[in-house]
Amino acid sequence: MIHHTMIVSFAESIQEAELDQFLKDIEQVMRDSEQIQTFAASRHIRVPAEDHSPVPTATAIVQIALGDLDALNASFAAPGLEEVIRHWQSRHPYKVIWANHEPLSS
């Protein structure tokens, strides 16, 4: 199993309802691809120390579990994914950092 963990950072503040919809849209396109085993998303929990961080602060974290490397590669070509990304980038620009890894705990 491979986990694809994404740290999403919106350039500007985003309303909770819109963040919820963004996460739902990502989840739906990933589930529709039939490549994923699980999908989990959560809002970032902000702390005051972040005011001094030299890097952008996360807005949300998404973790997708996939069966193998082939499924991971196929997920990047999921039908509708580019449209979802373009839609949200045009409304609320964001950046994503991701890591592909084995499960962190058993």
Wavefront OBJ file of the C-alpha trace (Angstrom):
o trace
v 0.000 0.000 0.000
v 1.109 3.534 -0.798
v -0.161 6.690 0.856
v -0.284 9.910 -1.110
v -0.287 12.724 1.474
v -0.979 16.257 0.272
v -0.503 19.457 2.219
v -2.711 22.106 0.628
v -1.999 25.786 1.237
v -4.409 28.402 -0.099
v -2.829 31.772 -0.896
v -5.669 33.685 0.754
v -8.184 32.858 3.433
v -10.943 30.528 2.248
v -14.374 30.216 3.839
v -15.103 26.940 5.615
v -17.949 26.046 3.276
v -15.720 26.534 0.247
v -12.901 24.506 1.788
v -15.411 21.738 2.504
v -16.529 21.803 -1.136
v -12.932 21.764 -2.396
v -12.204 18.669 -0.313
v -15.450 17.007 -1.444
v -14.607 17.708 -5.086
v -11.135 16.183 -4.723
v -12.566 13.181 -2.898
v -15.255 12.596 -5.512
v -12.906 12.672 -8.487
v -10.509 10.326 -6.683
v -13.273 7.892 -5.703
v -14.697 7.999 -9.241
v -11.272 6.975 -10.571
v -11.633 3.652 -8.722
v -7.894 3.777 -8.001
v -8.030 4.614 -4.310
v -8.666 2.482 -1.259
v -9.268 5.248 1.273
v -9.549 9.031 1.369
v -9.159 11.203 4.463
v -8.993 14.974 4.796
v -8.706 17.383 7.682
v -8.237 21.070 8.292
v -4.860 22.221 9.500
v -4.792 23.128 13.216
v -3.135 26.513 13.490
v -0.815 27.486 16.339
v 0.754 30.897 17.113
v 4.296 29.687 16.320
v 3.301 29.589 12.635
v 3.467 33.389 12.542
v 7.255 32.988 12.355
v 7.352 30.195 9.768
v 9.381 30.926 6.629
v 7.141 28.624 4.547
v 3.432 28.808 3.675
v 1.058 27.419 6.286
v -1.151 24.465 5.455
v -4.882 24.936 5.040
v -5.779 21.253 4.807
v -4.181 17.822 4.707
v -5.412 15.060 2.413
v -4.300 11.434 2.575
v -5.197 8.913 -0.085
v -4.329 5.219 0.192
v -3.693 3.276 -3.001
v -2.901 -0.364 -3.595
v 0.361 0.061 -5.458
v 2.526 2.325 -7.605
v 0.438 1.648 -10.725
v -2.698 2.862 -8.934
v -0.839 5.955 -7.716
v 0.349 6.777 -11.224
v -3.146 6.222 -12.634
v -4.659 8.526 -9.998
v -2.771 11.491 -11.474
v -4.697 10.946 -14.718
v -8.106 10.517 -13.069
v -10.917 11.740 -15.327
v -12.080 15.151 -14.171
v -9.046 15.854 -11.968
v -7.611 18.583 -14.199
v -11.004 20.292 -14.361
v -11.344 20.258 -10.560
v -7.841 21.680 -10.160
v -8.439 24.425 -12.762
v -11.802 25.322 -11.210
v -10.382 25.759 -7.712
v -7.121 27.398 -8.818
v -9.138 30.031 -10.693
v -11.308 30.781 -7.653
v -8.801 30.354 -4.819
v -5.165 29.878 -5.841
v -3.373 27.245 -3.798
v -0.167 25.234 -3.700
v 0.277 21.584 -2.851
v 3.244 19.731 -1.441
v 2.916 15.976 -1.446
v 4.733 12.895 -0.279
v 4.248 9.332 -1.447
v 5.083 6.845 1.272
v 4.311 3.575 2.962
v 1.873 3.744 5.903
v 3.467 5.567 8.818
v 1.997 3.242 11.450
v 0.663 -0.272 11.550
l 1 2 3 4 5 6 7 8 9 10 11 12 13 14 15 16 17 18 19 20 21 22 23 24 25 26 27 28 29 30 31 32 33 34 35 36 37 38 39 40 41 42 43 44 45 46 47 48 49 50 51 52 53 54 55 56 57 58 59 60 61 62 63 64 65 66 67 68 69 70 71 72 73 74 75 76 77 78 79 80 81 82 83 84 85 86 87 88 89 90 91 92 93 94 95 96 97 98 99 100 101 102 103 104 105 106
